Amino acid sequence: MKPDAQLDARGLYCPEPVMMLHNKISDVAAGQLIEVLATDPSTERDIPKFCNFLGHELVEQEQCGDEYIYLIRKGA
């Protein structure tokens, strides 16, 4: 799946990645995909909670070395 937008939060620490995601998600339409790149391990906890709380779908989550990659579909 090709994302409609990308957020590069590498090198940032809690709460910045989630705050930036909150701003970025408002830039895309419902149903579109955002790819988030992060290096903060706390995003493994924070991003799924963010999606669950705000009604977005966490489509994919993976770790590649020190990098965390998330694919999120914006909810309605």
Secondary structure, 3 states (H helix, E strand, C coil): CCCCEEEEECCCCCCHHHHHHHHHHCCCCCCCEEEEEECCCCHHHHHHHHHHHHCCEEEEEEEECCEEEEEEECCC
